[in-house]
Amino acid sequence: MQELDEFLLARAMEHDSPALLFRLACEYLISARVIRPGPVMVVKRVAHARELAR
C-alpha cells in the first residue's frame, strides 16, 4: 500500500477533489492488480494524501 500512498500524494498535489482522487486510487489498484481494500480504507488514504499535499 506504500505505492498507493505515493501515487495518491503525487495526484493530490495536482488535484484537490476527493471524488477524483478516490476514482484514481481505484483505477490504480485495478491496474496494479491489487485486491482493492474496502472503500473506507481508500477514503482514509485519500484524506491523508490531501492533508499531506496542503
Sequence and secondary structure as in RCSB ss.txt:
>XXXX:A:sequence
MQELDEFLLARAMEHDSPALLFRLACEYLISARVIRPGPVMVVKRVAHARELAR
>XXXX:A:secstr
 HHHHHHHHHHHHH   HHHHHHHHHHHHHHTT     HHHHHHHHHHHHHHH 
